Amino acid sequence: MKIATFNINGIKARINALPDWLKEAEPDVVLLQEIKSIDENFPREIFEDMGYNVETHGQKSFNGVAILSKLPLEDVSRGLPGDDSDEQARWIEATVVGEQAVRVCGLYLPNGNPVELDQEGAPIEGGKYAYKLAWMERLHTRAKQLLEDEMPALMAGDYNIIPQPEDAARPTAWEGDALYRPESHEAWRKILNLGFTEAFRARNQAPENYSFWDYQAGAWNRNDGIRIDHFLLTPQCADLLLECKIDSEVRGREKPSDHTPVWVELAA
């Protein structure tokens, strides 16, 4: 089973690039982020004609996540539990029924910038950074539940987290940024240390492997990238891991997203 994550930065803008990549890469399941479309306006017919089942959790102009799957989907759930007042469309999950059932969770974790701190250095309540950290605490709770279920499961998407210095071309340039702050790293490690496997680093320890290059300042041409799109696997899912790769060349194509697809191959 080949499962990919791809922040497409707008389905309208990627209406040709996404189907082209799907035909080429042939993933069984794709977790999309930043579809920037309400459910009713998502062009599902394009992907249904390609053999995909389509489930969306959309939001007008911002955010939005989706699952495309050539395999049956069961028990689809939308919205990260833990805050009924949170209206941002950043989480969708479902069970993919292949040779072995796998619970897939697609996420678009808040960016968190600008970082707003009080005089003691704590995130200001109601600010974007406080929202990011609170969202990650809810993610930690859901992650624990996935582990307790003891079935193969993964959480994948745009985490807006640069885990380590080797995950950025210029790590010092990101100091103080919400993607690289100590509090962000602590929240990331708190989830990882529950017992998850970070799929890419389980297969590739080399630096200069990025999944995002800004549109500005020729970042792609200079390979001034960061790695912020990740797969976290439960132990049962990690046992099935065959490969994890980044399709970085997609970033250099016509009308690209600023992200590029990342995928895993599972023995499922």
N, C-alpha and C positions, 0 to 999 in steps of 0.2 A: 504494500500500500504506500503510494507516494503522496505525502501531504505537504502542501506549501503554504507559506504566509506571504502576503504581499500588500503593503500599503500603497494603494494606487493613486492617492491624492486626487480623487475626483473621478467618478465613473464617466461623466461626460467627456472629460479631457482624455480619458484612456479607452474610449469606446472602440478604437481600432487596435491599439497596442495590446490590450489585455487579451482579446480573442486570438491575436497572432501568437502571443506567448503560450497560451493554453494549447493551441494546435501543435506547437513545437515541443513543449515540455511534457505534455500529456499527464498532468497530475490527476490523481484520483479525487483528491479533496483540496480545496483552496480556501484559506481563511483570509478574507479581505478586510482592510481597514481604510478609513477615510473615504467611504463611498460618496459622501456628501450628497445624499439623495434621500427623500422620503421613500418609504416602501413602495408606494403606488407608482412612483416614477422610475424605479430601478428597471433597466431594460432586460428583464429576466428571460424574455423569449430568445434573445441572442444565445444565451448560455444553455437554456433548455434544448434548443435545436442542436447544440453540441453534445447533448447527452447528460447534462448536469441537472441535478435537483438544486433548487435555489431557495435559500432562507435568508432573510434580511432583517436587520434591526436598524432602521434608518432614522435620519434627522435632517431637517432642511438646512442645506448649505454647509453644515459642519458635521464632523465626526462620522458615525455610521459604520457598521460592521456587517459582514455577510459570510455565509458558507455556500460554496459550490461543491457538489459531491456527485460523482458518477455512481456511488454506492448508496443504498438506502440510508435515510436519516431517521432516527427515532428520538423521542423525548427532547425536542428542541426547547431551549429556554433562553430568554432574552433579559439582559440587565444583570449586573453584578449584585448579588444579594448584600443586604446590610444597611441600605439607606434608601427608603422608599421615596424620599424627596429628590433623589438624584435623577434628573431627566436627560442626562447626556447619554447618547447611544454609543457605548464603548465595550459591550460584552455580549457574546452570543455563544451558546454551546449546544452540542447535540452528540448522540451516539451514532457513530458510523458503523454499519453492519457489513463487515467483510468476512474473510475467513475467521477472523476473531474480532469481536466488538471492541472499538476504541472510543473513549469519550474525548471529544475534541472541543477545546475552549479557545475561541478567538477573541483577542483583546486589543484595544487601543488605549494604552495607559496615558493618563494626562501628562502633558509636557511639563507644566509646573512653573514656567517663566511668565512674568518676572518674579524672581524670588523676593518676597516681602517679609522682612524680619522685624521683630520689635527690638527694643534697646538691649534685651538680654540675649538676642540672637535666636529667638524662637520664631517659627513661622506665624505670621499674623492670621488669626482666625478669619475665615472668609476670603483669604487670598488664594491665588492659584497654586502656590507651593503647598500650602496647608491642605488644599483639596487633593493634590497629588499624593501626599503622604497618607492622608485618610483613605484614599482609594486603594493604596498599596496595603494598608492594614486590612481592609475588606478582602483584598486579593489573598492575603495570608490566611484568612479564615476559610475562604473557599478552597484554597490549596490543601489545607489540613483535611477538609471533608473529602477531597478527591483521594487523598492517601488512605483515609479510613475506608473508602469503598473497595479498595484493593483490586481494582480492575485497571487495565491499561488506559492511561489518560495522559493528555498533554495540554499545556497552556502555551499558546503561540500567538505572536503578533508583534506590533510595534510597542515595545516596552518603554521607549524614551529613557533608557538607562544605558550608559556607557559603563560596562562592568569593571574594566581594568585599563591601565594606561595603553596596553598594546591594542586596545580596541578603538583608538583614535590616532590619526596621523599626527596631530599636535595636541597631546593631552593637556599641556599647560594652558592652552587657549580656552579650555572648557572649565577651568577652576572657577568655582563660584556659580557655575551654571546649574540649573535644576537637574540636568541629566547626569551630573558628575559630582554633585555635592556629597559630603559625608553622610548626611541623613538619608539621601537616596540610596547610596551604597549599602548602608546599614539595613534599610528596608528590603533591598534586593537580596542581601545575604540571609536575612531572616527567613525569607521564603525558600531560597535555595537550600539552606541548611536543614529544612524539614526532611530532606531526603530526595530532592529532585536532581535530575541530571540535566545539565545545560548541553544540549545535543551537539552544537557546533564545536565547542571546546572539547567534548569527549572524542571527537574525530580529528580535530585540527588545532594544534597549539600555536601555529605560526602567526606573526603579526601581519599587518597590512591586509587584513580581510575585513572589508567594510560592507555595510548594507544601505548606507545613506550618504549622499553627497549633495550639499546645498546647491541650489540653482545659481547662487551668486558667486562672483569672484573666481570663476573658472575652476570650481572645486573638483569637478569630475576630471578635467584635463590634468590637474595637478595631483590627482588621487588624494585630495584632502578630505578624507571620509571618516565616518564613525560607524561602529557596529552597534545598532540599537534594536534590531529585529531578532527575536530569540525564540527558541523552543525549550521549554522546561518539561521534562518527562518524569512521570512517576516510576518507581522501580520496576513495576510490571511492564511499563511501556519501554523503559530503557533496555530491558532484556530483549526487546524486539528490534532495537535500533541497528540498522545496517549501514546507513550513510546519512550525512548532513552536509549540504553544500549551499553556496550562495551563487546565484546566477547574475554575477556582477555585470556581465556584458550588456544586459538589458538596459542598464542606465545610460549607455551610449547610443541608444537608438533614437529614432524620430519621435518627438513629443513624449519623452519618458516621464515617469514619476521620478521624484527625487529619492525614492527608495527603490530597491531591487528585490526580486523574489528570493526567499530562503526556503529550502525544502529538506524533508527527511524521507528516507525510505525505511519502512518497517516490514518486518516479516509477519505480516498480518493480512 
